[in-house]
Amino acid sequence: MLYVDIPTRSEFATLSKARADTCVSIYVRTTPVTQEVAASRIEFGNLMREVQSQLQDVGFNKRRLAALMDSLSDLLDDDEFWRFQANSLAVFATADSIRAYRLANDLTSMVQVSDRFHLKPLLRAVTFPHSAFILALSENAVRFVEMHADLAPEVVKVPDMPKDAASSAGKSTLNDRTFSGRIHGSEGQNVRLQQYVRKVDAALRQVLSGRESPLVLAATGRLASLFAQTCSYPHLLKDTIADSPDQFSEAQLANKARPILDKAYASEIADIHALFDKRAGDNRATTDMADAARAATFGGIDTLLIDIDTTVPGFVDDESGAVTFVEKDDAKAYGVVDEIAARALASGARVMGVRREDIPGKGELAAVLRYPV
C-alpha cells in the first residue's frame, strides 16, 4: 500500500464529534520524496510554535499545554514517520490524544486551535481524494492497483485473489466440459469466467470493505460485462479502461484512469448544480451561511458543497444555529463553515469539500435543503 491514510466517514464523524479544552488541527504540505521532507518538518515546527503562542495568549493551563506540545514534539522528532509521506499531512491533537493522516491531496498549510477540530480541508480527501483503485482483469492475470494524485501507483496484494481464470476453476484450460455436461465451447467457457469473476469480487471485499474510493475496471469483452454485473462494491465507475490491461504498466493504467475519474467528478458536480438550480425555485437551496447554519442545526441539509481553502471564524449556537462572526481567529473561535459541515454530516447529509469555482455562486458554500428555508 502507498503511504496514504484516508480517513473513513466513520473516522471523520468521530473527529467531528470530538470536543476538548483545546483541539489543535495542523495541515502541512509534504512530499513523498524523503530527501526533501526536511522543509515540511521545519514548517510543522513553526506551526507548533503558533499553537503554543495562541494558547499562551488565552491563558491555557500550563500542564495541559506541556502535554499537548510534548505529543506534537514526539511526532516532529519521529524520523521514521517523516520518511514516509504523501502530499499533505493532517494532524489532530488534544492534550490527551493525537491522530495523523497522510493525504494525496495538495492542501494549504495552516493551524487552527479551538474546542473542536478544523476538518474542512480533510473533507476533500474524504469526498474526492483524487485516488482510486484499478482492477486490471483478464483471463491471464489479475492486478489490483492503488493510485493517488502525483504519487506512483502500486500493486496491492489481495489475499485469496485468483491468479488467472483457468487456475481459479482448478483447470489448466477453460476449454473442458462443465459439471452439468454442457459442451466445452463458448457456453462452458462462460461458466468458468463467471466463476472467476465471482472469486475476484469475493477477494476484493476483504480490502474494499468500508472504503469509498472509486474503482476503475480495466477489462475487455465478456469479462468486462460479467464483472460489472457481479461486482458488489458500490463505487465501481461506469466508464472503464476498454483495453486489454496485460499490455500496460501500473503507471500507464493510472494515466488511463485519470480522465475517467475527472469525468466522474465533473458529472457529480454537474448533477449537484442541476439539483441546486431546481431546488432554488422552491426555496430549498441557499448560499447564505446563516441560513445554512440554521438548516444544518435542525437536520435540514440534503447536500452541501463547501470551499476547502478558506476559513470564516466565528461561532454557531448549539440550539438555534445562529451564527456569530468574529474578526480575530483565536484559540476560542472556530470555522463556521467547518461546523456547518459537521452538523450536516451528523444528520446524514451528503457533504463535499470542493474548490470555490465548483460551488454555485462561487461563495463559501451552497446547500440543497430538505425543506424550504
N, C-alpha and C positions, 0 to 999 in steps of 0.2 A: 504494500500500500504506500501511497505517497504521504508526505509529511503534512497532511491537511486534516484538521479536526473540525468538521462542520457540525454544529450542534443540531440535534433533532428538535422538532417542535415541542416535545415534552421537556427537553432540557431548557429550551428558550422560555417556556412557560414557567418553569421553576425559577429561572433567573428573574423573570419579570415580576414574580410574586415576592421576591426577597426584599426585606426591609431590615435596616440596622441603624445604629447610631451614626455610622458613615459607610457608604458604599462607594468604592472607587472604580471607575471604568477608564481603562487606558487602551488606546488604539495606537499602534505603531506600524509604520511601513517597514517591511523587512525584505529579505531577498533569499531565494533558495541557494544562492552561491555562498557557500560557507566562508570563503576568503573575504567576502565583502560585508559580512554581517556586523562587523565592529561598529559601523556608523549607527546601526539600529540600536545596538546596546547602549551607545552613548546617548541617543535620543531618549531611550527608555529611562535612563538615569536622570535626564533633565526633567522629564515628565514626573518622575518620582519626587523630585525636589519641589515641583509646582504643587503636588498633592500635599506635601508637608507644609508648605507655606500657607495654602488655603486653610488647612485645619488648625494651624497655629493662630491664624488671624481670628478664627471664631472661638478660640479657647478650648479646643477639643482636649479631652482627657489625655494627659501625657503618657500614662501607662498604656492606654489603648492605642495611642498614636505610635508608640515604640513597637508594639506588637505588629501593627499594620506595616510599618516601614521595614521591620525585620523580615517579614514574609516576602515583601517585594524585593528586598535586597538579596534574599536567598535565590529568588528567581533570576535576578540580574547576574548573580555570580555562578549560575549553573552553566558551565561551559558545554556540557553535553546537550542540554536543552537548546542552546543557541546555535549549535552545529546544524540542526535540522529545522529549517524554517521554510515558509512559503512566501506569499507576497504581502501579507499583513498579519499582525498579532493582536489579539484582543484579550485583555486581562481584566478579570473582575475580582476585586478583593475587598474583604472587610477585615476587622481586627482578628477575626476567628477563622476565616477561610480564604482560599484563593483558587480561581479557575482560569485556565488559559486555553485559547483556541487559535490554532494556526489556520489562516484562511487564504484561499486562492485569489480573492478579490483584492483590488488595489483600493485601500481605504485611507482616508485622510488621518494623519496623526493628530491625536487630541487627548485631553484628560477631562473627566467630569467627576465631580465629587458632590454627593447628595445623600439622602436617606434611602435611595434606590439606585439600581444600576441604569446606566445610559445604554440602551440596546438598539437604538435606531440604526446605526451603521451595521450591526450584526444581522439585521433583518435582510439586508441584501444577500448575505451568504446563505440565509435560510430560504428565502423566497426564490432567488435566481442566482445561484452561485457561479455561473459560467463553468460549471462542472457537469460531468456526465459519465455514464458507463457506456461502453460499446460492447456488444456481443457479436463477435465475428464467428459466424456459423456456416459451416459447410459439411458435406458428407465426410470429408477427410480430416477435419480438425475443428476444435473449438478454442477460442481465446476470449477471455473476459478482460477488458481493458478499462482502466480508470484514467480519465483525463481532466485536467484543470487548466484554466486560463494561464498562459505564459509559463506553464510547467511541462516538463517532458512526460508524456503518458507512460504508464507502466501496466504490464500484465499482472492481474490479480489471481493468485492461486485459489481455486474454489474446491473445497472438499467434495468428493463424490462426483465431480464433473466427468462425464464420459469423454473418452479420448477421441472417438470418431463414431460414425453411425453404425458401422459393422460390429465393432467390439462392444458397443453398448447393448447389442442384441445377442452377444455371445457368439458371433459368427465371424468367419473370415471374409465373407462377402454378403451383400444384401440379396443376391440372386439365388435364393434357395426357397424350398417350399415352406409355407407358413403352417402353424398348428392346425388351422381349420382345413388344410388341404388345398387352399387356393393355389393356383399356379404361381410359379416363381417369377413371373414377369413384372410389369409395372404395378399390378394390383398388390402383389406380395411385397414389393419394394416400398409401396406407400405405407403399408402396415409397419414396416421396420422404421421408416422415417418418423412416423407418429410416436413410436416407442422412444426413439432417440430424442425427439423434441420434448417429450414429457419428462425424461430423465434430466435433460438440460434445465428445464424450468424448475424441477424439484431441487436441483443442486443450487440454483441461483437464489431460491427462497432463503437459504441459510445466510447469505451475505447481504441480501437486499431487504430483509425484514426490518421495518421501521425507517427505512430510507425514503427520501423523496426526490433524489437526483434523477434526471431524465435518463432513460435507457434508449440508446440508438442501436438498431439492428442492422448488421451488415450481412446480407444473405441474398441469394437469388432463387428464382423459380419456386418449386414446390416447398422447399424448406422455409422460405420467407413467409409464405402464406400460412403454413402449418404453425409456425411459431407465433405469428400474430393471433391465430385462433386459440392457441393453447396458453399463452403467457398469462400468468397470474399477477404479474407486477403491474400496478395501476398506472405507472408513469412511463410506460413504453410509448415512444413517439410514433405517430402515424407515418411520417416520412422515414425512409430507410436509405442506407447506402446500397444501391441496387447493383453492386458489382461483386464478383467473387472475392471474398476477403483474403483468400490464401495468398494472393499476389501482392498484398500491401503490408508494409511495416506498421507498427503501432503509431508512429508519427504520421504516416500517410492516412491511416484510419481517422486519427484525431482531426487532421486537416479537412477530411471529407465530412466529419460530423459537425464541425463548427457552423457551416451555413445552415444545417438542419436545426441546430439549437437557436441560432439567430432568428430563423423563420418562426420557430415555435414561440419564442419570446415576443416577437413583434405581433404575432397573431393573438397572443394572450392579452397584450396591452391594447390592441385594437378592439378586441371584444369588450374590455372594460370601458374604453372610451365610448363605444356604442351604447353600452348599458347606462353609463353616466348621462349621456345626452337624452336617452329615452326617459330615464327617471327624473331628470331635471324638470321636465314639463309637468310632473306630478308632485313637485316639491319634495322629492325623495332623493335629492343629491345636493351636496354642498361643498364649497371650497373654503368655507369660513371656519377658522379654528375653534371659535367659541361654540358654534353650532355643533361641530363635530365632537367637541369635548362633552357636551351635554348628551348627545346621542350615544357616545361610547359608554358613558356612565350608566345609562339605562338600557344598555344592550341593543341599541337601535342601529348599529352599523352592520351592513351586509358585506361590503367590500371597501377596502381602504388602500389608497396609494399615498405614500409619504416620501418626501425628499430626504435622502440619507445623508446629504452633505452639509446640512446646516442645523444649528441648534437655536431654539427660541426659549430662553429661560423664563421660568415662572412657576406657577402652582395651579393645580386643578383640584377643586374641592371634592372631597370623597363622597359627599352626599348629593350635592346639586350639580356637580360638573362645571360650576362657574370657574372661569379662567382669570387668574391674576398674572399679568405680565410684569417682569422686572427688568431694569436696565443692566444690573450687575449680575453676572453669572458667578455666584459664590458657592460656598460649601453647603448652603441651605436650599437654593433654588435647583430645579431640575428641568429637563427638556419637556416642554408642554406637548409637543407632537409625539415624543417618545412615550409619554404617559397615556396619550390618546390611543396609540398603537397597542400598548399593553392591555388597556381596558377592552379594546375591540377584540383582541385575540382571546381574552378570557371569556368573552361571550360567544365565541365560535366564529367570529368574522374572518374573512379572507383578507390578509394584510400583506402588502408587497412593498418592499423598500426599493425605490427606483431613482433615476436621475430626474431633475426638475423638468426637463423637456418632455418627459413621458407622462407628466401629470396634467389633466385637463385644467386649463387656466394658468399652468406653469407656476403655481404657488407652492406653499409648504405641503399641502395635502389636497386630496379630493376624496370624498366619501359618497358611496352609494348607500342609501338608508333603507331600512326595513319598513319604515312608515314615514309619513310626511313630517317635516320639521314643525 
